[in-house]
Structure formats: C-alpha cells, structure tokens
Amino acid sequence: MASTGVHGSRRPQVVVVGGGMAGVAAAQRLVQEGLTHVKILEARDRVGGRIWTQYFGSDTTLEFGGNWIHGSIGNPIYELAKQHGLLRDEVKPEDLDRPNVRELENEKFLMPGGKVIDEAVVVSFLKNYNEVIEECDAVFKEGRPVQPGDSAGDFIRQELPKQLALSNDIDAVKCTKMALLKHFLKLETCITGCHDMGEESLEYFGQYKELEGDHYNNPSGYNVILDLILKTIPPDCMAYNKKVQCIRWRGEGKKRSESAHSADGVEVECEDGQVFSADHVIVTVPLGYLKKNSRNLFQPPLPEEKLASIERMGFGVVNKIFLTFQKPFWDTDCEALHLVWDQDESNPKGPEEWYKKTYCFYIDSKAPNTLLGWISGREAEYMETLSEEEIADTFVGLLKKFTGKEDIPQPVRTMITRWGSDALTCGSYSYIHVGEKGDDINTVAEPLYRDNTEIPVVQFAGEATHSEFFSTVHGAYLSGQREANRLVNLYASSETSKS
C-alpha cells in the first residue's frame, strides 16, 4: 500500500472555521474518535451560527434561526432530541406530506375585508397544486428533459392555470384559486430561500430529499440540541470572537509563524492577528459568506472551478417577524392566519409594498402570544432597513385589513431577523439556482488536497455542501460529520499501513 504521507505517529491539528451546526458536528466526531487536537474558531460571541434561540420569560421561546426538525426517519437531529426526552408528548408534530403544503386544520385563509376562504376551495386548490409540485419533483427524479434555464416557478405558473381552467368552478372561485396560487408561490420562496420561484431550477427542484415521518417543533428550542453536542466537546476546543481573515493552504509563499510545524500545514490567520497552525482546516462558513469573501479568504485563491460553482449556487434571504401581544386577539385554537391578496394586488409593485411578500402569520406553541411571520427575497432585505415601530404599524394595519377587526392593539414587542445584513451569513440558506450545474454542490464540497496526494488540507462543510439535505440543520450536521469521517478514515488507514 502506498504511503499516505500523513504523520500517523502524532495526532493531527485540526482547525474548524465556524461554530454552527456543521462545525460542532465535525468537532464532536473528531473528538469521539480520539482526534482531540481540535480548535473551533467562531467569529461571534456565541455558538450556533444560523441556530439562534432566544428566551423571554417562562413561556416564550423564539427561534431566530433553524425552526423545525424536518422528518423523523433517518434524521440524526430527531434521534438526538428523542434520546434526551426533548420531544414531549404534549407537542403536536407538524405532520407534513410535503414541506410546501401544511395541514389545513385550524388554519384560516383570509382575504382583504375579513373574507375567509372556504376550506373546500383551499382543499380543491391544493389537490391541483400538489399534483403540479409532484411534476416538478419528477423532472429530476425521472430525468425528464428540460432546458437548463427552465425554472420551477415558470413551470408552476404555466401548468396550474391549465388545470384550473378545466374545472367546473364559477369565475369567482377561479379568481380565488389564482390568488391562492400567488400566495403559495410566496410560501415556496420561504421554503427554498429564493426571491422568486423563477430563480429556482426546475431541472434540480426534486434533488432535495425530504425525510419521512413527522416534522417537529422542538419545545425546548434548538439551542438545547446544540448544547447536547457541545457537552461532548472539551470547552477549550472553542474560541469565540475569532473572525478568520486568511487561510494559507500551500507552503510556497506562506508567511510562516513560529508555531508552524510543517511546510505542508495550513495557517489560519484571524483579524486580531492570532495565527493557528493545523494539518487540516474544515471550513463551515455559510455559502453566502463564501460568495462574498471566497476570492480573498484563501491564499492561494480557490481553484476557478470551485469559485464558479460558488457563484452559480443559490443563496437567499428569508427573515422572520415576531409580533408579541399582551394577549391573543385571535382564536386560540387557530394555528395560522394566511394573508391572501386579490390576485391583481398580490405581488409587490415596489419597495414600498414590501409587506405583501409576507404570506402568513403562524402561532407557535413555544410563544402562544406571538405571531410569527415569514418574508423572503428583496422584500426581506428591504424590511431590514426599517425600524421595529414602522414594521409593527405596517403589520397591525395589515392584520386589521385581513381580519376585519379594527380593535387590534399594538404589539408589546416587535422583533425581526436580519440575516441579509448579517456580515457573517450574508443570507439565510441555499437553494439550486437556475443555471446551476448538477455537480456544483459536490464541487464546492470537494476538499483541497496537498499537492500530488489524496490528503485533504482544506475541507468544506455546511448545509450548502450536502447534495440532498441542503438548507436544513440535519444537512449541516451530516456534512460536518462527513468531513470529520474523512480525517478519521485517513488516519485509521495510516495506522493500518504502519502495522
């Protein structure tokens, strides 16, 4: 067997850039396998990255980042939560057939003036809608021929009206269903992370794999799951407020530090001037950050093929709105208030109509006095520039318009997420953009190797590097473990070859 070139006699130094789920999952796996010389460099003063739970009193838990455990079968996050008793019996699972269609029980679809859409109309519409979504999925799963520039949004907007036209509905119902189409396309943008479904690739729409089983809203908050993983990692493995400004991954031309132990190693320089030397670096920063910084973060620069894949991949902005009231003004059995605009008024005509992109307010069991709204794309970015007072006034006006109630009070607290302007994420999560190539995710995930060897020097993890579970917490977790296992196997093979 050829020599691997690794120093099997000593434990490797591994630096993990980023302390989100992918980073801590990688560190956990390495430590479990005895590769304990691990340092996680986290730019924030907290762990978690795009997992960020905030607690207000004893009855309000708000998820500023990851929200649900998507699927229970084959999901390591679900298994971890179940193992530690976090999924209490009283918590009703979100039992979804697909990620884009929710159960209708206790959800109201409202139109301006307080009109409630008849549930039979919504159910009939969703039957047709689901069929079209399944056709979108089938393009990838069955390898159907399409043009590279075809989008899922264009396909849905073309095919669904054809189905609706064949129905025996009266004209008023057909108009309502067209309004529902525009409404659900807004929901889709929040699921996928794009601005408009015209940006979502039809060719690869079905590449995302939905795990089977219930979808859970963890009552304790995602931070508790994160803490369970952190407890398995020695505290001195974490270094906070360490923003990385340069990763030098080749010996020639490096500015060597006194602590550098090998010309084949990697140097990770932080903004505060501290330099960490390592045999391997696992980069887990979000795709949005790579899009903005990848050409300057690495020395020498990343290969052009990898840079091109980073550029083609989709990474959008999805924000949440939290309106907390003194007490609910809505029926407490209600689980969601959908705001369905008339079809000719549905789409924002400019920045001043940003609020029209918010398709729904959910009532989260973890925050019973709070309405949780979702908004995506350029409208989500525009909202970040506004004050909480202006946002509260806008949405109270909207709620009055759609419920027909004029006595809705001002919220006692208004909070929004600002992932678009967050310099460490530059957005929310990844999607497959029109024009993206089928192997772009794998190209970004592929390590940089030591010259003329199969030894990974710089590795990449994070939700955007998982080809089936992108945009999910479990995808991030599995990608971190994947890269850790790459090193575990490398050093295991080294020991085997020595013996």
Protein Blocks (a to p, Z undefined) as FASTA:
>chain_A
ZZehiafkbccddddehjbfklmmmmmmmmmnopabccdddfbfbehijaccddehjkbc
cdfbdfbdghjehpaklmmmmmnopacfklccdddfbfkbccfehpacddehhiacdfkl
mmmmmmmmmmmmmmmmmmmmnopacdfkbcfklmmmmmmmmmmmmpmbdfklmmmmmmmm
mmmmmmmmmmnopabfklpcfklmmmpccdedjddddfkbjklmmmmmmmmpcfklpcgh
iacfbdcfbfghpacdfklcbfkbccdddfkopacddfbdcdfbdfklmmmmmmmmpccd
ddfklmmmmmmpccddddddddddfbdcbdfkbgbdcddddfklmpccbfklmmmmpmbd
cddfklmkbccdddehjllmmmmmpcfklmmmmmmmmmmmmnopakbccdfbdcdddfkl
mmklopabdcddehiafklmmmmmpccddehiabdfbdcedjklpfklgoiaklmmmmmm
mmmmmmmmmmmmmmmmmZZ
